[in-house]
Amino acid sequence: MPPVTAPIPETPETAPAWRRALGGVAIDAGLLRRRRDFRLLVVGQTLSDAGSMATFVAVPFQTYELTGSSLAVGLLGAAEFAPILVLALSAARWPTRSIAVGSCRSPRSGPRSWPARCC
């Protein structure tokens, strides 16, 4: 009977090349297994993102199906982009400190919700 030897533990130097490459991009799912609240957050965010992506495709598709007009689809895209453009241009005109002070003193936040150094 041959002698029984313990398996050699795998170290980064002895691991196969594919495992070393995968280790650089792999996600540690241990936190998802251990924390229920985090798992619910990730699942909820994934479903929300999937719904947003479906809407991003479905609304222009439905607009084209109902109107048959590429112009209507283009105007829809412009209407979706307009608020982003307006807010970006208006925010560029205001000093950053006044935006931070305004966010600290919003009506939804109580008087002691932020530290004094925030504002």
TILO-885377 format. One record per residue: residue number from 1; residue in one letter; y, z, x of N, C-alpha, C in turn. Coordinates in nm, 3 decimals, always signed. Layout:
N
[rec NUM,A,[Y,Z,X],[Y,Z,X],[Y,Z,X]];
...
END
This chain:
119
[rec 1,M,[-0.116,+0.000,+0.085],[+0.000,+0.000,+0.000],[+0.124,+0.000,+0.091]];
[rec 2,P,[+0.222,-0.093,+0.065],[+0.341,-0.098,+0.150],[+0.431,+0.022,+0.121]];
[rec 3,P,[+0.508,+0.063,+0.219],[+0.597,+0.177,+0.198],[+0.708,+0.141,+0.097]];
[rec 4,V,[+0.744,+0.238,+0.017],[+0.849,+0.219,-0.084],[+0.983,+0.249,-0.019]];
[rec 5,T,[+1.074,+0.155,-0.030],[+1.207,+0.176,+0.026],[+1.309,+0.171,-0.087]];
[rec 6,A,[+1.412,+0.246,-0.070],[+1.519,+0.247,-0.171],[+1.598,+0.117,-0.160]];
[rec 7,P,[+1.648,+0.068,-0.273],[+1.729,-0.054,-0.266],[+1.858,-0.028,-0.188]];
[rec 8,I,[+1.900,-0.130,-0.118],[+2.023,-0.119,-0.040],[+2.141,-0.121,-0.135]];
[rec 9,P,[+2.228,-0.020,-0.129],[+2.344,-0.021,-0.219],[+2.437,-0.138,-0.187]];
[rec 10,E,[+2.491,-0.194,-0.293],[+2.577,-0.311,-0.275],[+2.718,-0.265,-0.240]];
[rec 11,T,[+2.769,-0.314,-0.132],[+2.906,-0.286,-0.089],[+2.984,-0.416,-0.096]];
[rec 12,P,[+3.116,-0.409,-0.087],[+3.193,-0.535,-0.090],[+3.151,-0.633,+0.018]];
[rec 13,E,[+3.103,-0.582,+0.132],[+3.062,-0.672,+0.239],[+2.927,-0.737,+0.211]];
[rec 14,T,[+2.835,-0.666,+0.141],[+2.702,-0.720,+0.117],[+2.690,-0.789,-0.018]];
[rec 15,A,[+2.791,-0.783,-0.101],[+2.785,-0.847,-0.233],[+2.788,-0.999,-0.218]];
[rec 16,P,[+2.722,-1.069,-0.309],[+2.727,-1.215,-0.303],[+2.870,-1.266,-0.322]];
[rec 17,A,[+2.895,-1.386,-0.276],[+3.031,-1.442,-0.282],[+3.080,-1.455,-0.425]];
[rec 18,W,[+2.991,-1.493,-0.517],[+3.035,-1.510,-0.656],[+3.079,-1.376,-0.717]];
[rec 19,R,[+3.013,-1.267,-0.678],[+3.050,-1.137,-0.732],[+3.182,-1.089,-0.673]];
[rec 20,R,[+3.206,-1.118,-0.545],[+3.334,-1.082,-0.484],[+3.447,-1.160,-0.551]];
[rec 21,A,[+3.425,-1.288,-0.579],[+3.528,-1.370,-0.643],[+3.553,-1.322,-0.786]];
[rec 22,L,[+3.448,-1.288,-0.857],[+3.462,-1.240,-0.995],[+3.531,-1.104,-0.999]];
[rec 23,G,[+3.507,-1.022,-0.898],[+3.569,-0.890,-0.893],[+3.721,-0.897,-0.883]];
[rec 24,G,[+3.773,-1.006,-0.831],[+3.917,-1.020,-0.819],[+3.987,-1.052,-0.949]];
[rec 25,V,[+3.913,-1.109,-1.046],[+3.976,-1.148,-1.172],[+3.916,-1.077,-1.292]];
[rec 26,A,[+3.811,-1.000,-1.273],[+3.745,-0.933,-1.384],[+3.833,-0.822,-1.441]];
[rec 27,I,[+3.818,-0.800,-1.569],[+3.894,-0.696,-1.638],[+3.805,-0.574,-1.653]];
[rec 28,D,[+3.860,-0.458,-1.624],[+3.786,-0.333,-1.641],[+3.789,-0.295,-1.788]];
[rec 29,A,[+3.676,-0.304,-1.855],[+3.668,-0.273,-1.998],[+3.633,-0.127,-2.023]];
[rec 30,G,[+3.628,-0.046,-1.919],[+3.594,+0.094,-1.936],[+3.691,+0.168,-2.026]];
[rec 31,L,[+3.817,+0.135,-2.017],[+3.917,+0.200,-2.101],[+3.895,+0.165,-2.247]];
[rec 32,L,[+3.854,+0.042,-2.275],[+3.825,+0.004,-2.413],[+3.704,+0.079,-2.467]];
[rec 33,R,[+3.608,+0.108,-2.383],[+3.490,+0.182,-2.429],[+3.522,+0.329,-2.451]];
[rec 34,R,[+3.609,+0.383,-2.369],[+3.635,+0.527,-2.375],[+3.741,+0.568,-2.477]];
[rec 35,R,[+3.839,+0.485,-2.501],[+3.953,+0.523,-2.584],[+3.955,+0.445,-2.715]];
[rec 36,R,[+3.926,+0.512,-2.825],[+3.921,+0.447,-2.956],[+4.058,+0.392,-2.996]];
[rec 37,D,[+4.163,+0.470,-2.975],[+4.297,+0.425,-3.014],[+4.338,+0.300,-2.938]];
[rec 38,F,[+4.308,+0.295,-2.809],[+4.340,+0.177,-2.730],[+4.260,+0.057,-2.778]];
[rec 39,R,[+4.133,+0.079,-2.812],[+4.049,-0.028,-2.863],[+4.105,-0.084,-2.994]];
[rec 40,L,[+4.149,+0.004,-3.083],[+4.209,-0.041,-3.209],[+4.338,-0.118,-3.184]];
[rec 41,L,[+4.418,-0.074,-3.087],[+4.540,-0.144,-3.052],[+4.511,-0.284,-3.001]];
[rec 42,V,[+4.413,-0.297,-2.912],[+4.380,-0.427,-2.855],[+4.325,-0.521,-2.963]];
[rec 43,V,[+4.237,-0.470,-3.050],[+4.181,-0.553,-3.156],[+4.292,-0.596,-3.252]];
[rec 44,G,[+4.379,-0.504,-3.290],[+4.488,-0.538,-3.380],[+4.584,-0.639,-3.320]];
[rec 45,Q,[+4.616,-0.623,-3.193],[+4.706,-0.718,-3.126],[+4.641,-0.855,-3.114]];
[rec 46,T,[+4.511,-0.858,-3.088],[+4.439,-0.985,-3.078],[+4.441,-1.058,-3.212]];
[rec 47,L,[+4.416,-0.985,-3.320],[+4.420,-1.048,-3.453],[+4.561,-1.096,-3.487]];
[rec 48,S,[+4.660,-1.017,-3.452],[+4.798,-1.057,-3.477],[+4.834,-1.184,-3.399]];
[rec 49,D,[+4.794,-1.190,-3.273],[+4.821,-1.309,-3.192],[+4.749,-1.431,-3.247]];
[rec 50,A,[+4.624,-1.413,-3.293],[+4.550,-1.525,-3.351],[+4.620,-1.576,-3.477]];
[rec 51,G,[+4.671,-1.484,-3.559],[+4.745,-1.526,-3.678],[+4.874,-1.597,-3.644]];
[rec 52,S,[+4.943,-1.551,-3.542],[+5.067,-1.617,-3.499],[+5.038,-1.758,-3.447]];
[rec 53,M,[+4.929,-1.773,-3.373],[+4.895,-1.906,-3.322],[+4.855,-2.000,-3.435]];
[rec 54,A,[+4.782,-1.948,-3.534],[+4.744,-2.031,-3.647],[+4.868,-2.074,-3.726]];
[rec 55,T,[+4.963,-1.984,-3.742],[+5.087,-2.018,-3.811],[+5.167,-2.120,-3.733]];
[rec 56,F,[+5.168,-2.106,-3.603],[+5.241,-2.199,-3.516],[+5.191,-2.342,-3.533]];
[rec 57,V,[+5.063,-2.357,-3.562],[+5.005,-2.490,-3.583],[+5.010,-2.530,-3.731]];
[rec 58,A,[+4.982,-2.435,-3.820],[+4.965,-2.468,-3.962],[+5.095,-2.507,-4.031]];
[rec 59,V,[+5.204,-2.442,-4.000],[+5.330,-2.470,-4.071],[+5.380,-2.612,-4.042]];
[rec 60,P,[+5.388,-2.655,-3.915],[+5.427,-2.795,-3.893],[+5.326,-2.895,-3.953]];
[rec 61,F,[+5.197,-2.863,-3.946],[+5.097,-2.952,-4.003],[+5.117,-2.965,-4.154]];
[rec 62,Q,[+5.137,-2.853,-4.222],[+5.157,-2.856,-4.366],[+5.287,-2.928,-4.402]];
[rec 63,T,[+5.390,-2.907,-4.322],[+5.517,-2.976,-4.346],[+5.497,-3.127,-4.337]];
[rec 64,Y,[+5.422,-3.172,-4.238],[+5.398,-3.316,-4.224],[+5.311,-3.368,-4.339]];
[rec 65,E,[+5.211,-3.289,-4.379],[+5.124,-3.331,-4.489],[+5.201,-3.341,-4.620]];
[rec 66,L,[+5.294,-3.250,-4.644],[+5.370,-3.252,-4.770],[+5.479,-3.357,-4.772]];
[rec 67,T,[+5.546,-3.377,-4.659],[+5.660,-3.470,-4.657],[+5.625,-3.605,-4.596]];
[rec 68,G,[+5.530,-3.607,-4.504],[+5.499,-3.731,-4.435],[+5.608,-3.773,-4.337]];
[rec 69,S,[+5.697,-3.682,-4.304],[+5.812,-3.713,-4.222],[+5.807,-3.636,-4.089]];
[rec 70,S,[+5.815,-3.710,-3.981],[+5.824,-3.646,-3.850],[+5.959,-3.578,-3.833]];
[rec 71,L,[+6.061,-3.631,-3.900],[+6.194,-3.571,-3.893],[+6.192,-3.429,-3.951]];
[rec 72,A,[+6.121,-3.410,-4.062],[+6.112,-3.277,-4.122],[+6.043,-3.179,-4.027]];
[rec 73,V,[+5.941,-3.225,-3.956],[+5.872,-3.139,-3.860],[+5.965,-3.104,-3.745]];
[rec 74,G,[+6.044,-3.202,-3.699],[+6.141,-3.176,-3.592],[+6.249,-3.080,-3.636]];
[rec 75,L,[+6.298,-3.095,-3.759],[+6.400,-3.002,-3.811],[+6.343,-2.862,-3.826]];
[rec 76,L,[+6.216,-2.853,-3.863],[+6.151,-2.722,-3.871],[+6.147,-2.656,-3.733]];
[rec 77,G,[+6.113,-2.733,-3.630],[+6.113,-2.679,-3.494],[+6.251,-2.634,-3.451]];
[rec 78,A,[+6.355,-2.712,-3.488],[+6.492,-2.673,-3.455],[+6.532,-2.546,-3.529]];
[rec 79,A,[+6.489,-2.533,-3.654],[+6.521,-2.412,-3.732],[+6.451,-2.289,-3.675]];
[rec 80,E,[+6.332,-2.307,-3.619],[+6.263,-2.194,-3.557],[+6.329,-2.153,-3.426]];
[rec 81,F,[+6.389,-2.248,-3.356],[+6.450,-2.221,-3.226],[+6.594,-2.170,-3.238]];
[rec 82,A,[+6.661,-2.199,-3.348],[+6.803,-2.165,-3.364],[+6.833,-2.016,-3.346]];
[rec 83,P,[+6.760,-1.923,-3.409],[+6.792,-1.781,-3.389],[+6.778,-1.737,-3.243]];
[rec 84,I,[+6.680,-1.790,-3.173],[+6.662,-1.756,-3.032],[+6.783,-1.801,-2.951]];
[rec 85,L,[+6.828,-1.922,-2.978],[+6.942,-1.977,-2.906],[+7.069,-1.897,-2.936]];
[rec 86,V,[+7.093,-1.865,-3.063],[+7.214,-1.790,-3.100],[+7.214,-1.652,-3.036]];
[rec 87,L,[+7.102,-1.581,-3.043],[+7.096,-1.447,-2.984],[+7.108,-1.451,-2.832]];
[rec 88,A,[+7.049,-1.550,-2.769],[+7.058,-1.560,-2.623],[+7.201,-1.588,-2.579]];
[rec 89,L,[+7.270,-1.677,-2.649],[+7.407,-1.709,-2.611],[+7.502,-1.593,-2.640]];
[rec 90,S,[+7.479,-1.524,-2.751],[+7.568,-1.411,-2.782],[+7.541,-1.292,-2.690]];
[rec 91,A,[+7.417,-1.271,-2.651],[+7.386,-1.159,-2.560],[+7.441,-1.185,-2.421]];
[rec 92,A,[+7.453,-1.309,-2.383],[+7.507,-1.341,-2.250],[+7.655,-1.306,-2.240]];
[rec 93,R,[+7.725,-1.296,-2.352],[+7.868,-1.266,-2.351],[+7.896,-1.116,-2.343]];
[rec 94,W,[+7.801,-1.032,-2.385],[+7.823,-0.888,-2.388],[+7.776,-0.824,-2.258]];
[rec 95,P,[+7.848,-0.720,-2.214],[+7.802,-0.647,-2.095],[+7.670,-0.574,-2.125]];
[rec 96,T,[+7.587,-0.566,-2.026],[+7.455,-0.505,-2.044],[+7.466,-0.359,-2.085]];
[rec 97,R,[+7.564,-0.286,-2.032],[+7.578,-0.144,-2.065],[+7.607,-0.124,-2.213]];
[rec 98,S,[+7.690,-0.209,-2.272],[+7.720,-0.191,-2.414],[+7.599,-0.221,-2.501]];
[rec 99,I,[+7.513,-0.311,-2.457],[+7.389,-0.336,-2.532],[+7.298,-0.215,-2.523]];
[rec 100,A,[+7.288,-0.153,-2.404],[+7.203,-0.036,-2.387],[+7.256,+0.082,-2.468]];
[rec 101,V,[+7.388,+0.101,-2.471],[+7.447,+0.210,-2.548],[+7.423,+0.187,-2.695]];
[rec 102,G,[+7.437,+0.063,-2.740],[+7.413,+0.033,-2.881],[+7.269,+0.056,-2.921]];
[rec 103,S,[+7.176,+0.028,-2.832],[+7.035,+0.050,-2.865],[+7.002,+0.199,-2.866]];
[rec 104,C,[+7.070,+0.279,-2.783],[+7.045,+0.424,-2.781],[+7.101,+0.490,-2.906]];
[rec 105,R,[+7.204,+0.435,-2.961],[+7.269,+0.497,-3.076],[+7.243,+0.421,-3.205]];
[rec 106,S,[+7.122,+0.372,-3.219],[+7.089,+0.299,-3.342],[+7.073,+0.399,-3.457]];
[rec 107,P,[+7.091,+0.355,-3.579],[+7.081,+0.446,-3.693],[+6.941,+0.505,-3.710]];
[rec 108,R,[+6.839,+0.437,-3.662],[+6.703,+0.488,-3.679],[+6.671,+0.599,-3.581]];
[rec 109,S,[+6.744,+0.608,-3.472],[+6.712,+0.713,-3.374],[+6.794,+0.837,-3.405]];
[rec 110,G,[+6.731,+0.949,-3.395],[+6.798,+1.075,-3.420],[+6.890,+1.111,-3.305]];
[rec 111,P,[+6.970,+1.218,-3.321],[+7.065,+1.254,-3.216],[+6.998,+1.298,-3.086]];
[rec 112,R,[+6.875,+1.345,-3.090],[+6.808,+1.392,-2.969],[+6.688,+1.305,-2.932]];
[rec 113,S,[+6.685,+1.181,-2.981],[+6.567,+1.099,-2.956],[+6.566,+1.039,-2.816]];
[rec 114,W,[+6.680,+1.024,-2.753],[+6.688,+0.967,-2.618],[+6.752,+1.069,-2.524]];
[rec 115,P,[+6.716,+1.069,-2.400],[+6.784,+1.158,-2.306],[+6.931,+1.119,-2.290]];
[rec 116,A,[+7.011,+1.211,-2.249],[+7.155,+1.188,-2.237],[+7.185,+1.080,-2.132]];
[rec 117,R,[+7.103,+1.067,-2.029],[+7.130,+0.969,-1.925],[+7.106,+0.825,-1.973]];
[rec 118,C,[+7.043,+0.808,-2.089],[+7.015,+0.675,-2.141],[+7.147,+0.607,-2.180]];
[rec 119,C,[+7.241,+0.682,-2.232],[+7.361,+0.622,-2.287],[+7.480,+0.639,-2.196]];
END
